[in-house]
Amino acid sequence: MATQAGVQPAVTPARSEGPPRALLIGLSLGYFMVLLDMTIVSVALPAMADHLHVGLSGLQWVTNGYTITFAALLLTAGWLADRFGGRRVFLSGLVAFGVLSGVSALATTLPVLVALRLALGAAGALLLPSSLAVITGAHTDPAARARAVGAWAAITGAALAAGPVVGGVLTATVGWRAIFLINVPLALVSLLITAKLAPETPVKQRGGLDLTGQASSVVALAALVYALTEGPDLGWSATGVLAALALAALAAVTFLVAEVRAGDAAMVPLRMFRSPGFSPAVGAGLLANFGLSGLLFVLSLFFQDGRDYSPAVTGLVFLPLTLPTAFNPIYTGRLVGRIGPRRPATLGFVLMGAGALLQALFTGDSAAAPAATAAGLLAFGFGVSFALPSLVAGMASAVPAEFAGLGAGVLNSARQVGASLGVAVLGVVLGLSPSSADGTRRALLTAGAVLLLGAVVTATGLRGKAPAATT
């Protein structure tokens, strides 16, 4: 059809298409796999103990081997993603995680399994910051980027909810080795998607890697966990235990000196901690995961050894704790957006502490014990889903803008350090107790007290009104 003279035909502007949704699925699968590995192991611990003939300290190393390297290498992984590109680091981490998971399923001795868990933690650390870097680079529209990051972060709750249940079912039907094998197809699917769809991310000019800070932080955490784990068996005055404590102290001092000298080029610039509200958010994050990981470790053993639950039943018993983490963070994010992070975080710690203390009262053979366990776990689960998103928001509102990404890394590292310490410290409590029920009660009382301390920290230290945040 001819157009009128001087009148230009209407042109529909081209719509810029964002990255395909499959890319977000592939990246989220990698993150999901990393988080799943933190909780799926807990229910399989008694089966590992029987098959590998290991005691309590050995089980602590199976759990903590992963979180030690994951916590210590998170910030370095972020540096690598900036220096070499998020896509390259993510794909490398995926391949390593999938291969190491498959090999872990073949382990026949405790030292081999622990070594593989340490390596898995390092591979997992590569995946977290690099997946976020790819998402950020792929979404140029700020609103689309915010939605993508929110969807990526929301799978934290899904991974926590799935871990004990999936671990219990796999252990009961296939065997404990299956909890590692499940990572292989997940890693493969994520690899196929991201290798095809993930764009190259800009390489940023970063200063040199803070090797002194990195090495000293790993040594400090590993030595402290060693002392706490082996102390009950070897004796607290044993040469190895005292040497580990001295090494942990020396490494901690070395780390602080190195970070002070490096200034803003440090792995953890200490200037961040001068911001009001940042230190309380980081400290509370450590206390939250101390209670969460410690409780999962203690109760997984107690349910199977003390109450004779099967692995599958144990996984189902944890549902009251894990299910709220799958949906309540959405409400928490909106609540934080209206009233700020302090009150939701404090409420979360109070609920977690109350949930642990309630269960401590019913570790015997009382007829009310199952109902008390369900109620305590439900309170704990809602507490987790209130506290953790609020801490993310509290950190984001406190840290200087130029340290926003680094601040998130510090918070995540602190949480994983707390997880390692929770398993180590509550394991000490179990080892010093005369019976499973008595040890579980004392461990739950300890966890409850630590979590109520977290409530004091958030009530007095968190500040600022932050936008809605997810876990």
RODO-2510 file (C-alpha; in nm, 4 decimals, decimal comma):
residues 471
     n   res          X          Y          Z
     1     m     0,0000     0,0000     0,0000
     2     a     0,1373     0,3435    -0,0908
     3     t     0,1948     0,5938     0,1843
     4     q     0,0868     0,9555     0,1719
     5     a     0,3532     1,2016     0,0554
     6     g     0,5662     1,3298     0,3372
     7     v     0,4334     1,0798     0,5870
     8     q     0,6793     0,8211     0,7115
     9     p     0,5470     0,4719     0,7801
    10     a     0,5211     0,3796     1,1440
    11     v     0,8146     0,1785     1,2669
    12     t     0,7845    -0,0480     1,5676
    13     p     1,0984    -0,0108     1,7748
    14     a     1,3006    -0,3234     1,8105
    15     r     1,2681    -0,4772     2,1511
    16     s     1,5964    -0,5724     2,3052
    17     e     1,5694    -0,9210     2,4298
    18     g     1,7348    -1,0072     2,7555
    19     p     1,9277    -1,3275     2,8109
    20     p     1,7275    -1,6485     2,7811
    21     r     1,5603    -1,7760     3,0946
    22     a     1,7513    -2,1013     3,0567
    23     l     2,0722    -1,9160     3,1453
    24     l     1,9323    -1,8178     3,4839
    25     i     1,8229    -2,1783     3,5373
    26     g     2,1716    -2,3068     3,4558
    27     l     2,3442    -2,0590     3,6860
    28     s     2,0948    -2,1199     3,9657
    29     l     2,1452    -2,4952     3,9349
    30     g     2,5132    -2,4482     4,0095
    31     y     2,4363    -2,2352     4,3155
    32     f     2,1654    -2,4786     4,4273
    33     m     2,4107    -2,7668     4,4072
    34     v     2,6648    -2,5843     4,6253
    35     l     2,4069    -2,5061     4,8929
    36     l     2,2489    -2,8514     4,8753
    37     d     2,5842    -3,0074     4,9567
    38     m     2,5901    -2,8209     5,2880
    39     t     2,2749    -2,9851     5,4223
    40     i     2,2319    -3,3109     5,2302
    41     v     2,5274    -3,4683     5,4134
    42     s     2,3818    -3,4290     5,7622
    43     v     2,1216    -3,7058     5,7423
    44     a     2,3733    -3,9509     5,5919
    45     l     2,6281    -3,9147     5,8735
    46     p     2,5253    -4,2228     6,0788
    47     a     2,5388    -4,4409     5,7657
    48     m     2,8866    -4,3068     5,6880
    49     a     2,9960    -4,3773     6,0444
    50     d     2,8849    -4,7414     6,0173
    51     h     3,0410    -4,7998     5,6770
    52     l     3,3697    -4,6162     5,7299
    53     h     3,3986    -4,7131     6,0988
    54     v     3,4535    -4,3585     6,2213
    55     g     3,3521    -4,1795     6,5388
    56     l     3,2147    -3,8385     6,6197
    57     s     3,5297    -3,6446     6,5295
    58     g     3,5430    -3,8131     6,1891
    59     l     3,1859    -3,7092     6,1146
    60     q     3,2689    -3,3537     6,2167
    61     w     3,5495    -3,3498     5,9612
    62     v     3,3180    -3,4791     5,6877
    63     t     3,0888    -3,1843     5,7560
    64     n     3,3498    -2,9185     5,8276
    65     g     3,5915    -3,0161     5,5517
    66     y     3,3504    -2,8574     5,3055
    67     t     3,2647    -2,5433     5,4991
    68     i     3,6242    -2,4608     5,6010
    69     t     3,7535    -2,4171     5,2467
    70     f     3,4238    -2,2744     5,1237
    71     a     3,4315    -2,0028     5,3892
    72     a     3,8007    -1,9253     5,3575
    73     l     3,8122    -1,9051     4,9765
    74     l     3,4909    -1,7155     4,8983
    75     l     3,6570    -1,3743     4,8827
    76     t     3,9464    -1,5041     4,6742
    77     a     3,6947    -1,6637     4,4376
    78     g     3,5365    -1,3221     4,3918
    79     w     3,8794    -1,1793     4,3069
    80     l     3,9321    -1,4577     4,0509
    81     a     3,5909    -1,3912     3,8919
    82     d     3,6820    -1,0241     3,8507
    83     r     4,0336    -1,0947     3,7284
    84     f     3,9644    -1,3781     3,4821
    85     g     3,5934    -1,3371     3,4050
    86     g     3,2894    -1,4853     3,5756
    87     r     3,2066    -1,7244     3,2916
    88     r     3,5472    -1,8909     3,2902
    89     v     3,5589    -1,9261     3,6683
    90     f     3,2021    -2,0599     3,6871
    91     l     3,2612    -2,3266     3,4211
    92     s     3,5878    -2,4301     3,5867
    93     g     3,4126    -2,4578     3,9226
    94     l     3,1305    -2,6645     3,7714
    95     v     3,3664    -2,9170     3,6152
    96     a     3,5662    -2,9460     3,9370
    97     f     3,2560    -2,9818     4,1543
    98     g     3,1015    -3,2501     3,9328
    99     v     3,4209    -3,4553     3,9058
   100     l     3,5035    -3,4281     4,2765
   101     s     3,1477    -3,5277     4,3710
   102     g     3,1697    -3,8397     4,1572
   103     v     3,5063    -3,9329     4,3080
   104     s     3,3728    -3,8671     4,6617
   105     a     3,1143    -4,1392     4,6077
   106     l     3,4022    -4,3859     4,5606
   107     a     3,5883    -4,2954     4,8814
   108     t     3,6602    -4,5926     5,1057
   109     t     3,8502    -4,4259     5,3910
   110     l     3,7888    -4,1213     5,6068
   111     p     4,1103    -3,9330     5,5146
   112     v     4,0302    -3,9622     5,1434
   113     l     3,6725    -3,8465     5,1954
   114     v     3,7786    -3,5490     5,4083
   115     a     4,0397    -3,4467     5,1499
   116     l     3,7735    -3,4585     4,8811
   117     r     3,5356    -3,2549     5,0971
   118     l     3,8052    -2,9894     5,1358
   119     a     3,8471    -2,9811     4,7584
   120     l     3,4701    -2,9666     4,7071
   121     g     3,4507    -2,6619     4,9320
   122     a     3,7097    -2,4871     4,7171
   123     a     3,5188    -2,5716     4,3990
   124     g     3,1947    -2,4539     4,5574
   125     a     3,3554    -2,1229     4,6501
   126     l     3,4341    -2,0652     4,2810
   127     l     3,0689    -2,1051     4,1843
   128     l     2,8974    -1,8552     4,4130
   129     p     3,0526    -1,5168     4,3173
   130     s     3,1091    -1,6135     3,9545
   131     s     2,7433    -1,7085     3,8986
   132     l     2,6375    -1,3733     4,0398
   133     a     2,8916    -1,1970     3,8167
   134     v     2,7492    -1,3651     3,5055
   135     i     2,3925    -1,2766     3,6026
   136     t     2,4894    -0,9152     3,6657
   137     g     2,6728    -0,8895     3,3347
   138     a     2,4009    -1,0595     3,1314
   139     h     2,1157    -0,8322     3,2485
   140     t     2,1773    -0,4722     3,1442
   141     d     1,8328    -0,3501     3,2513
   142     p     1,8436    -0,2705     3,6271
   143     a     1,4905    -0,3980     3,6922
   144     a     1,5522    -0,7244     3,5053
   145     r     1,8839    -0,7632     3,6854
   146     a     1,7168    -0,7186     4,0240
   147     r     1,4556    -0,9830     3,9410
   148     a     1,7219    -1,2261     3,8202
   149     v     1,9393    -1,1781     4,1282
   150     g     1,6319    -1,2193     4,3490
   151     a     1,5405    -1,5478     4,1790
   152     w     1,9004    -1,6685     4,2072
   153     a     1,9196    -1,5795     4,5765
   154     a     1,5782    -1,7270     4,6589
   155     i     1,7016    -2,0797     4,5914
   156     t     1,8877    -2,0670     4,9233
   157     g     1,5633    -2,1625     5,0922
   158     a     1,4860    -2,4306     4,8367
   159     a     1,8281    -2,5909     4,8831
   160     l     1,7925    -2,5884     5,2610
   161     a     1,4462    -2,7409     5,2344
   162     a     1,5557    -3,0112     4,9920
   163     g     1,8822    -3,1141     5,1590
   164     p     1,7689    -3,3239     5,4576
   165     v     1,4745    -3,4794     5,2722
   166     v     1,6710    -3,5705     4,9597
   167     g     1,9641    -3,6890     5,1702
   168     g     1,7378    -3,9093     5,3823
   169     v     1,5604    -4,0673     5,0868
   170     l     1,8814    -4,1332     4,8933
   171     t     2,0591    -4,2783     5,1962
   172     a     1,7665    -4,5076     5,2778
   173     t     1,7053    -4,6309     4,9217
   174     v     2,0440    -4,6207     4,7469
   175     g     2,3056    -4,5614     5,0156
   176     w     2,5070    -4,2681     5,1460
   177     r     2,7255    -4,2507     4,8354
   178     a     2,4252    -4,1311     4,6379
   179     i     2,4298    -3,7949     4,8172
   180     f     2,7479    -3,7168     4,6225
   181     l     2,6425    -3,8792     4,2953
   182     i     2,3361    -3,6549     4,2713
   183     n     2,5685    -3,3607     4,2084
   184     v     2,7041    -3,5149     3,8882
   185     p     2,3890    -3,4782     3,6710
   186     l     2,3146    -3,1390     3,8269
   187     a     2,6631    -3,0164     3,7375
   188     l     2,6353    -3,1633     3,3873
   189     v     2,3030    -2,9935     3,3126
   190     s     2,4304    -2,6630     3,4470
   191     l     2,7494    -2,6998     3,2409
   192     l     2,5630    -2,7723     2,9158
   193     i     2,3375    -2,4694     2,9623
   194     t     2,5948    -2,2163     3,0761
   195     a     2,8685    -2,3225     2,8326
   196     k     2,6251    -2,2466     2,5494
   197     l     2,4443    -1,9398     2,6838
   198     a     2,6640    -1,7629     2,9386
   199     p     2,8210    -1,4455     2,7966
   200     e     3,1774    -1,3425     2,8600
   201     t     3,1972    -1,1062     3,1548
   202     p     3,4229    -0,8006     3,1564
   203     v     3,7626    -0,8586     3,3120
   204     k     3,8300    -0,6000     3,5816
   205     q     4,1693    -0,4650     3,6691
   206     r     4,2210    -0,5734     4,0272
   207     g     4,5210    -0,5419     4,2523
   208     g     4,7325    -0,8419     4,3360
   209     l     4,5845    -1,1253     4,5357
   210     d     4,6248    -1,0830     4,9115
   211     l     4,8122    -1,4102     4,9550
   212     t     4,9168    -1,3426     5,3141
   213     g     4,5618    -1,2637     5,4206
   214     q     4,4220    -1,5627     5,2311
   215     a     4,6735    -1,8145     5,3617
   216     s     4,6560    -1,6946     5,7214
   217     s     4,2747    -1,7020     5,7249
   218     v     4,2686    -2,0630     5,6029
   219     v     4,5299    -2,1698     5,8577
   220     a     4,3560    -1,9892     6,1457
   221     l     4,0161    -2,1471     6,0779
   222     a     4,1495    -2,4954     6,0029
   223     a     4,3745    -2,5010     6,3103
   224     l     4,0970    -2,3837     6,5417
   225     v     3,8520    -2,6398     6,4054
   226     y     4,1185    -2,9117     6,4397
   227     a     4,1746    -2,8260     6,8052
   228     l     3,8022    -2,8220     6,8839
   229     t     3,7362    -3,1441     6,6932
   230     e     4,0283    -3,3510     6,8197
   231     g     4,0472    -3,2084     7,1719
   232     p     3,7875    -3,4437     7,3284
   233     d     3,9616    -3,7543     7,1876
   234     l     4,3283    -3,6585     7,2222
   235     g     4,2899    -3,4552     7,5407
   236     w     4,3016    -3,0787     7,5689
   237     s     4,6596    -3,0883     7,6944
   238     a     4,7820    -3,3042     7,4050
   239     t     5,0737    -3,1583     7,2127
   240     g     4,8879    -3,1582     6,8823
   241     v     4,5866    -2,9785     7,0265
   242     l     4,7957    -2,7119     7,2032
   243     a     5,0037    -2,6635     6,8888
   244     a     4,6875    -2,6179     6,6828
   245     l     4,5523    -2,3556     6,9226
   246     a     4,8833    -2,1679     6,9163
   247     l     4,8920    -2,1859     6,5357
   248     a     4,5339    -2,0565     6,5141
   249     a     4,6230    -1,7575     6,7352
   250     l     4,9413    -1,6828     6,5398
   251     a     4,7602    -1,7056     6,2053
   252     a     4,4802    -1,4781     6,3297
   253     v     4,7323    -1,2122     6,4351
   254     t     4,9124    -1,2483     6,1005
   255     f     4,5823    -1,1984     5,9195
   256     l     4,4994    -0,8800     6,1101
   257     v     4,8461    -0,7333     6,0556
   258     a     4,8327    -0,8139     5,6845
   259     e     4,4896    -0,6551     5,6407
   260     v     4,5916    -0,3388     5,8289
   261     r     4,9036    -0,2967     5,6143
   262     a     4,7169    -0,3621     5,2857
   263     g     4,4483    -0,0988     5,3533
   264     d     4,1728    -0,0944     5,0894
   265     a     4,3698    -0,3462     4,8805
   266     a     4,3306    -0,6081     5,1534
   267     m     4,1193    -0,9186     5,1093
   268     v     3,8985    -0,7794     5,3874
   269     p     3,9458    -0,3999     5,4083
   270     l     3,9079    -0,3232     5,7772
   271     r     3,7582     0,0192     5,6961
   272     m     3,4300    -0,1606     5,6270
   273     f     3,3961    -0,2463     5,9949
   274     r     3,3911     0,1196     6,0936
   275     s     3,0487     0,1551     5,9307
   276     p     2,7778     0,1437     6,1997
   277     g     2,5754    -0,1722     6,1651
   278     f     2,8193    -0,3677     5,9476
   279     s     3,0046    -0,5506     6,2249
   280     p     2,6788    -0,6515     6,4009
   281     a     2,5407    -0,7898     6,0730
   282     v     2,8553    -0,9948     6,0113
   283     g     2,8749    -1,1153     6,3723
   284     a     2,5074    -1,2087     6,3731
   285     g     2,5546    -1,3996     6,0480
   286     l     2,8246    -1,6076     6,2158
   287     l     2,5986    -1,6784     6,5149
   288     a     2,3028    -1,7705     6,2916
   289     n     2,4938    -2,0382     6,1022
   290     f     2,6592    -2,1567     6,4239
   291     g     2,3116    -2,2467     6,5480
   292     l     2,1728    -2,3737     6,2174
   293     s     2,4567    -2,6031     6,1124
   294     g     2,5232    -2,7144     6,4678
   295     l     2,1588    -2,8051     6,5207
   296     l     2,1370    -2,9999     6,1926
   297     f     2,4497    -3,1942     6,2869
   298     v     2,3389    -3,2743     6,6416
   299     l     1,9781    -3,3641     6,5634
   300     s     2,0655    -3,5773     6,2594
   301     l     2,2731    -3,7996     6,4871
   302     f     2,0197    -3,7956     6,7704
   303     f     1,7172    -3,8810     6,5577
   304     q     1,8889    -4,1882     6,4125
   305     d     2,1006    -4,3037     6,7063
   306     g     1,8797    -4,1890     6,9951
   307     r     1,5299    -4,2317     6,8513
   308     d     1,6076    -4,5045     6,5965
   309     y     1,4572    -4,3118     6,3045
   310     s     1,5532    -4,4278     5,9563
   311     p     1,7377    -4,1791     5,7313
   312     a     1,4200    -4,1220     5,5292
   313     v     1,2112    -4,0534     5,8397
   314     t     1,4842    -3,8252     5,9732
   315     g     1,4692    -3,6185     5,6561
   316     l     1,0919    -3,5862     5,6879
   317     v     1,1179    -3,4893     6,0553
   318     f     1,3255    -3,1884     5,9476
   319     l     1,0481    -3,0573     5,7195
   320     p     0,9035    -2,8176     5,9824
   321     l     1,2448    -2,6483     5,9903
   322     t     1,3174    -2,6442     5,6194
   323     l     0,9796    -2,5620     5,4628
   324     p     0,9480    -2,2060     5,6041
   325     t     1,2839    -2,1227     5,4468
   326     a     1,1352    -2,1961     5,1046
   327     f     0,8550    -1,9368     5,1173
   328     n     0,8852    -1,7018     5,4149
   329     p     1,1906    -1,5034     5,2883
   330     i     0,9599    -1,3382     5,0320
   331     y     0,7452    -1,1960     5,3129
   332     t     1,0556    -1,1084     5,5130
   333     g     1,1947    -0,9071     5,2229
   334     r     0,8764    -0,7009     5,2043
   335     l     0,8732    -0,6546     5,5819
   336     v     1,2340    -0,5354     5,5838
   337     g     1,1493    -0,2912     5,3079
   338     r     0,8836    -0,1340     5,5311
   339     i     1,0377    -0,1354     5,8781
   340     g     1,4079    -0,2054     5,8267
   341     p     1,6150    -0,5112     5,9208
   342     r     1,6503    -0,4764     6,2995
   343     r     1,3148    -0,6056     6,4232
   344     p     1,2744    -0,8929     6,1719
   345     a     1,6306    -1,0091     6,2412
   346     t     1,5793    -0,9928     6,6175
   347     l     1,2505    -1,1811     6,5875
   348     g     1,4289    -1,4440     6,3809
   349     f     1,7000    -1,5004     6,6405
   350     v     1,4451    -1,5171     6,9226
   351     l     1,2476    -1,7817     6,7312
   352     m     1,5612    -1,9826     6,6546
   353     g     1,6753    -1,9686     7,0152
   354     a     1,3311    -2,0630     7,1450
   355     g     1,3085    -2,3500     6,8968
   356     a     1,6401    -2,4947     7,0136
   357     l     1,5576    -2,4529     7,3837
   358     l     1,2122    -2,6099     7,3459
   359     q     1,3626    -2,9246     7,1986
   360     a     1,6248    -2,9366     7,4730
   361     l     1,3454    -3,0026     7,7225
   362     f     1,2259    -3,3154     7,5391
   363     t     1,5298    -3,5259     7,4522
   364     g     1,4050    -3,8149     7,6666
   365     d     1,1338    -4,0710     7,5954
   366     s     0,8419    -3,8449     7,6829
   367     a     0,5202    -3,8941     7,4864
   368     a     0,5274    -3,5216     7,4129
   369     a     0,8757    -3,5369     7,2563
   370     p     0,7673    -3,5721     6,8887
   371     a     0,5237    -3,2816     6,9150
   372     a     0,7832    -3,0669     7,0943
   373     t     1,0374    -3,1520     6,8256
   374     a     0,7978    -3,0491     6,5478
   375     a     0,7062    -2,7240     6,7246
   376     g     1,0685    -2,6428     6,8002
   377     l     1,1819    -2,7098     6,4446
   378     l     0,8949    -2,5012     6,3054
   379     a     0,9897    -2,2060     6,5254
   380     f     1,3534    -2,2524     6,4246
   381     g     1,2662    -2,2615     6,0539
   382     f     1,0627    -1,9419     6,0687
   383     g     1,3446    -1,7852     6,2682
   384     v     1,5988    -1,8691     5,9974
   385     s     1,3718    -1,7252     5,7276
   386     f     1,3298    -1,4004     5,9221
   387     a     1,6916    -1,3593     6,0311
   388     l     1,9026    -1,4359     5,7251
   389     p     1,7321    -1,2064     5,4682
   390     s     1,7292    -0,9290     5,7289
   391     l     2,1026    -0,9655     5,7869
   392     v     2,1665    -0,9344     5,4125
   393     a     1,9623    -0,6132     5,4104
   394     g     2,1357    -0,4856     5,7232
   395     m     2,4758    -0,5448     5,5679
   396     a     2,3747    -0,3783     5,2400
   397     s     2,2514    -0,0660     5,4166
   398     a     2,5618    -0,0354     5,6341
   399     v     2,8580    -0,1062     5,4068
   400     p     3,0073     0,1774     5,1950
   401     a     2,8870     0,1698     4,8342
   402     e     3,2326     0,0862     4,6950
   403     f     3,2455    -0,2242     4,9139
   404     a     2,8938    -0,3556     4,8428
   405     g     3,0044    -0,6764     4,6684
   406     l     3,2893    -0,7343     4,9090
   407     g     3,0580    -0,6790     5,2050
   408     a     2,8275    -0,9548     5,0797
   409     g     3,1295    -1,1822     5,0480
   410     v     3,2404    -1,1063     5,4038
   411     l     2,8912    -1,1838     5,5355
   412     n     2,8775    -1,5144     5,3476
   413     s     3,2262    -1,6062     5,4694
   414     a     3,1317    -1,5235     5,8277
   415     r     2,8230    -1,7431     5,8019
   416     q     3,0299    -2,0393     5,6836
   417     v     3,2883    -1,9819     5,9556
   418     g     2,9967    -1,9945     6,1993
   419     a     2,8802    -2,3198     6,0442
   420     s     3,2232    -2,4779     6,0951
   421     l     3,2438    -2,3566     6,4536
   422     g     2,8887    -2,4705     6,5292
   423     v     2,9625    -2,8287     6,4253
   424     a     3,2986    -2,8246     6,6072
   425     v     3,1780    -2,6700     6,9342
   426     l     2,8538    -2,8662     6,9625
   427     g     3,0486    -3,1774     6,8710
   428     v     3,2679    -3,1086     7,1742
   429     v     2,9538    -3,0839     7,3890
   430     l     2,8314    -3,4183     7,2532
   431     g     3,1672    -3,5851     7,3102
   432     l     3,1889    -3,4738     7,6733
   433     s     2,8391    -3,6011     7,7623
   434     p     2,7633    -3,9445     7,9114
   435     s     2,4740    -4,0296     7,6754
   436     s     2,3233    -3,9317     7,3418
   437     a     2,0139    -3,7768     7,5007
   438     d     2,2157    -3,5852     7,7587
   439     g     2,4634    -3,4615     7,4972
   440     t     2,1847    -3,3530     7,2643
   441     r     2,0145    -3,1623     7,5455
   442     r     2,3353    -2,9808     7,6387
   443     a     2,4134    -2,9044     7,2750
   444     l     2,0661    -2,7615     7,2163
   445     l     2,0948    -2,5488     7,5298
   446     t     2,4288    -2,4176     7,4030
   447     a     2,2868    -2,3439     7,0580
   448     g     1,9851    -2,1708     7,2121
   449     a     2,2051    -1,9477     7,4267
   450     v     2,4228    -1,8541     7,1269
   451     l     2,1167    -1,7676     6,9180
   452     l     1,9654    -1,5524     7,1926
   453     l     2,2999    -1,3718     7,2030
   454     g     2,2434    -1,3121     6,8326
   455     a     1,9111    -1,1486     6,9183
   456     v     2,0926    -0,9093     7,1523
   457     v     2,3468    -0,8281     6,8791
   458     t     2,0803    -0,7497     6,6186
   459     a     1,8548    -0,5593     6,8582
   460     t     2,1372    -0,3312     6,9688
   461     g     2,3567    -0,3189     6,6581
   462     l     2,1587    -0,3432     6,3342
   463     r     2,0376    -0,0162     6,1932
   464     g     1,9147     0,1421     5,8733
   465     k     1,6077     0,0993     5,6580
   466     a     1,6987    -0,1237     5,3690
   467     p     1,5118    -0,2157     5,0546
   468     a     1,3506    -0,5565     5,0339
   469     a     1,6053    -0,8348     5,0285
   470     t     1,6052    -1,2059     4,9860
   471     t     1,8275    -1,4652     5,1405
***
